Amino acid sequence: MLAGLAWIDRLLGETLKPVVFVGMAALVAVITLQIVSRVFFTSVSWTEEVARFLLIWITFLGATLAYQQGRHIAVTLMRDGLPPAFKRIVTGAALLVAIAFLVALAWVGWRYTMLQSFQKSPSLRLPMNYVYVVMPISAALIALLSSIDLIRLLAGGSARETPSEIDVELETQIHGEDRRV
């Protein structure tokens, strides 16, 4: 079961990396088009709107990728100073609180998305729920990753701490060999 969860964790990260990269490349292209068109021609009207929407999606999906890689900012000074048994309890409690918050965020985000489904963007006339839906998607994905961490913790493993530890452990589980340097 843990190998399957590690596979889901890894698959999510490997899927988000190119999506965030393509989003960043598209954002750079759209902003470049906006600058060039303003300087040399007439401003292209839709570029500002597309740049804003891309930034929203990149922010939420990038936050999900950062969590998957163990790269979110965390203050662990007090937790790290605890004995191992208490450290596991505090980590488990923090994961439960995070999961509860993320599930609530996904629910509220979904309701907000549905509430705004009638609204259209000014320039592209795109339904705004396409823009807002990234909030509940991202919250649900981070809740899933937190749940995987909680299951790993309850099974005697460690929760997501640093990128290098997670990457080494996942590589070991996937390839069945120790790739530490």
Disulfide bonds with the S-S distance in Angstrom:
none
